[in-house]
Amino acid sequence: MTQRFQYRVLQLRESLIGGKLSAERLEKLLNDEAAQGWQLKAITSTEVKGRIGPGGVEGLLVTLERPAS
């Protein structure tokens, strides 16, 4: 039987996690997701679209994986 997975991608902007990317806040987010069965697959630095105007802000794409139920 083939193992199936589901994925979740979280988009984090600097302004949503306290100005500069905080290691403590990222750690809390990852631990909260792990408590729900999610495992970190990848973290990618990216430009994330802001709420107002063109351009974006520095941010992260956090990809999580867990076995499908």
Secondary structure by P-SEA (a helix, b strand, c coil): cbbbbbbbbbbbccccccccccaaaaaaaaaaaaaacccccbbbbbbccccccccccbbbbbbbbcccc
